[in-house]
Amino acid sequence: SYSSTTSMNVVDSHSISLDFGDAGSLTFAGHGGDGAMSAIDDVMPNAYEEAWDVVAGADAGIINGHSGNNMFTYKYSHESGVALTIGYINASDAVTDVSYTDYGISYTGVDGLTVGYAQGDVEAVTNTKSDEHTMYAKYAMGPLTVGVQTSEKDVDGGSTSDTESTSIGVTYQVSDDLTVGFGNHTLEYNSGEDQESTGVSASYTMGSLTIGGAFNSVDNIANSSTNDRSAYELGLTFAF
């Protein structure tokens, strides 16, 4: 049975969310929406950021569907561990020339295991359609969490722009306060050098204060064999 209660929540000045109880929720994001694909472009375990993040330019080819302003996102979860996400953006020259829809499904019904899949057809510019999808699995065993994710982008009209990516991630909770992580992400192009990202990260919590950071190194950024860079980032978070 489903709850008949519906409530509305103004998330911020740009977003409104409707909660339908057991039937799920619907969010309208006037600015910066997030759909099924963009929300899980890389869900590998890490202690701070993804292996391809932090380094400028390394995120350009990440397979993440499409997202943007005036986006509707519906979410539903069942007690069995199944969860569903559907994203929609109506056609608009400012965001996408052809209406965009994606969907994602995940399952957490086995202790420690999370598996998921998402798919979207992107045509932000007319006659440049691409089919994008991703699937992943994560498993937690005590303090250790491991994961693997694979994504693919197929462009209509030829394979010269097709890309594939594979990610792995591992985190280890050293203590209640300290977590360390390692990640690798490979973005394969149709020709030339693949973009290879590796990163280490850590986070430490002291009461309401969390200190985190990552050191990432990326080779062949955006398919360029002469573009290798490394970068680090540190962050400080207070919880009140």
C-alpha positions as a printed Julia matrix, in Angstrom:
240×3 Matrix{Float64}:
  0.0    0.0     0.0
  1.06   3.6    -0.57
  0.89   6.64    1.63
 -1.61   9.23    0.39
  0.16  12.11    2.09
  1.71  14.7    -0.2
  3.93  17.49    1.05
  5.8   20.27   -0.75
  9.24  21.48    0.23
 11.0   24.5    -1.23
 14.57  23.16   -1.23
 16.12  26.53   -2.14
 15.29  29.54   -4.31
 15.61  27.38   -7.45
 14.09  24.02   -6.46
 10.74  22.63   -5.34
 10.22  19.07   -4.14
  6.95  17.14   -3.79
  6.96  14.19   -1.39
  4.33  11.55   -2.2
  5.18   9.34    0.78
  5.55   5.69   -0.21
  5.0    6.63   -3.87
  8.27   8.56   -4.07
  9.19  12.2    -4.64
  9.36  14.64   -7.54
 11.82  17.54   -7.66
 11.82  20.46  -10.07
 15.21  22.17  -10.26
 15.04  25.57  -11.91
 18.82  25.72  -11.74
 21.4   22.92  -11.76
 19.25  19.81  -11.98
 20.6   16.29  -11.44
 19.17  13.23  -13.21
 19.82   9.5   -13.08
 23.03   9.52  -15.15
 24.67  12.65  -13.75
 24.07  11.54  -10.16
 26.07   8.33  -10.65
 28.71   9.3   -13.24
 31.3    7.89  -10.8
 30.12   6.29   -7.57
 33.31   4.44   -6.75
 34.32   4.56   -3.08
 36.72   7.37   -2.24
 37.71   9.32    0.85
 37.49  12.75   -0.78
 37.06  13.05   -4.59
 37.03  10.92   -7.74
 40.37  10.02   -9.36
 39.63  12.27  -12.39
 38.57  15.25  -10.29
 40.81  18.05   -8.96
 42.96  18.11  -12.16
 41.73  20.82  -14.57
 40.28  19.51  -17.84
 40.17  15.85  -16.84
 36.4   15.85  -16.37
 35.56  16.97  -19.93
 34.96  13.46  -21.29
 33.21  11.93  -18.29
 30.15   9.93  -19.38
 27.32  11.46  -17.36
 24.27  11.89  -19.59
 22.8   15.38  -19.55
 21.58  17.69  -16.8
 20.69  21.34  -16.47
 18.15  23.96  -15.56
 14.4   23.25  -15.41
 14.92  19.55  -14.77
 12.36  17.19  -13.24
 13.67  14.26  -11.19
 11.46  11.5    -9.82
 12.79   9.12   -7.14
 11.21   6.01   -5.69
 12.59   3.44   -3.26
 11.09   0.13   -2.11
 11.7   -1.72    1.13
 13.15  -4.62   -0.9
 16.19  -2.46   -1.69
 15.16  -1.45   -5.2
 15.37   2.26   -6.03
 14.35   4.07   -9.22
 15.34   7.5   -10.57
 13.92   9.19  -13.68
 15.15  12.53  -15.02
 13.47  14.75  -17.63
 14.27  18.09  -19.3
 11.85  19.58  -21.81
 13.3   20.74  -25.13
 14.78  24.23  -24.87
 17.52  25.85  -26.92
 19.13  27.09  -23.72
 19.5   23.55  -22.31
 18.77  20.8   -24.84
 17.35  21.02  -28.39
 15.6   17.67  -28.0
 13.8   16.67  -24.79
 16.05  14.57  -22.57
 15.03  11.58  -20.43
 17.15   9.19  -18.42
 16.48   6.49  -15.86
 18.45   4.57  -13.28
 17.82   1.59  -11.03
 19.78   0.31   -8.05
 19.55  -2.61   -5.62
 20.8   -2.79   -2.02
 18.88  -5.86   -0.85
 22.02  -7.92   -0.09
 24.0   -6.89    2.97
 27.04  -4.85    1.95
 26.27  -4.97   -1.79
 25.07  -2.14   -4.04
 24.53  -2.61   -7.78
 23.09  -0.11  -10.26
 22.44   0.77  -13.89
 21.47   4.0   -15.68
 20.84   4.99  -19.28
 20.09   8.19  -21.19
 19.8    9.38  -24.81
 21.51  12.75  -25.21
 20.74  15.17  -28.05
 21.54  18.58  -26.61
 22.28  19.74  -30.16
 19.94  18.49  -32.92
 21.32  15.55  -34.95
 24.13  14.83  -32.46
 22.42  12.01  -30.59
 24.38   9.69  -28.29
 23.31   6.71  -26.22
 25.0    6.68  -22.82
 24.82   4.09  -20.08
 26.67   3.05  -16.94
 26.64   0.11  -14.52
 28.4   -0.42  -11.23
 28.82  -2.65   -8.21
 30.15  -1.87   -4.73
 30.72  -4.2    -1.81
 31.54  -3.36    1.8
 33.3   -5.92    4.0
 33.9   -4.5     7.47
 36.25  -1.51    7.11
 36.98  -2.28    3.42
 34.8   -1.1     0.52
 35.59  -1.95   -3.12
 33.85  -1.04   -6.35
 33.97  -1.25  -10.13
 32.06   0.79  -12.73
 31.92   0.74  -16.5
 30.32   3.35  -18.78
 29.84   3.71  -22.53
 28.91   6.5   -24.94
 27.76   5.54  -28.45
 27.39   8.41  -30.91
 24.96   8.08  -33.84
 26.44   8.3   -37.33
 29.77   6.6   -36.7
 32.11   5.34  -34.02
 34.87   7.97  -34.2
 33.47   9.83  -31.18
 32.53   6.77  -29.1
 34.11   6.47  -25.66
 34.22   3.91  -22.87
 35.38   4.21  -19.29
 36.27   1.88  -16.45
 36.65   2.9   -12.81
 37.78   1.09   -9.7
 37.82   2.36   -6.15
 38.9    1.1    -2.74
 38.51   2.69    0.68
 39.66   1.46    4.07
 38.35   2.82    7.36
 41.5    2.77    9.48
 39.62   3.95   12.56
 36.34   5.63   13.47
 37.95   8.93   12.47
 40.31   8.11    9.56
 39.46   6.8     6.07
 41.9    6.37    3.18
 41.15   5.6    -0.44
 42.61   4.78   -3.85
 40.97   5.12   -7.26
 41.69   4.6   -10.94
 39.68   5.78  -13.97
 40.47   4.98  -17.61
 38.68   6.83  -20.42
 39.13   5.03  -23.74
 38.85   6.98  -27.0
 38.33   5.61  -30.5
 41.92   6.49  -31.39
 44.98   8.0   -29.76
 45.97   7.79  -26.12
 43.5    6.84  -23.4
 43.07   9.23  -20.49
 44.37   7.53  -17.34
 43.59   8.92  -13.89
 44.85   7.7   -10.52
 44.22   9.24   -7.15
 44.75   8.77   -3.43
 42.56  10.42   -0.83
 42.02  10.61    2.9
 39.62  12.15    5.39
 39.89  12.62    9.14
 37.11  13.65   11.51
 37.61  15.36   14.87
 34.27  16.07   16.48
 32.44  18.52   14.19
 35.53  19.11   12.04
 36.46  17.01    8.98
 39.73  17.43    7.12
 40.02  15.79    3.71
 42.23  15.85    0.69
 43.24  14.15   -2.53
 46.28  13.92   -4.78
 45.36  13.0    -8.34
 47.47  12.41  -11.44
 46.05  12.3   -14.99
 47.86  11.28  -18.18
 46.71  12.17  -21.71
 44.06  14.65  -20.59
 41.26  14.93  -23.18
 43.03  12.41  -25.47
 46.2   14.53  -25.73
 49.48  12.62  -25.31
 51.3   15.84  -24.37
 48.91  16.83  -21.58
 49.84  15.13  -18.29
 49.12  16.89  -15.02
 48.87  16.29  -11.28
 47.09  18.31   -8.62
 46.06  18.15   -4.99
 43.17  19.59   -3.04
 42.54  20.01    0.69
 39.16  20.66    2.28
 37.87  21.64    5.69
 34.26  21.01    6.74
 32.42  22.05    9.91
 29.2   20.39   11.06
 26.89  22.43   13.28
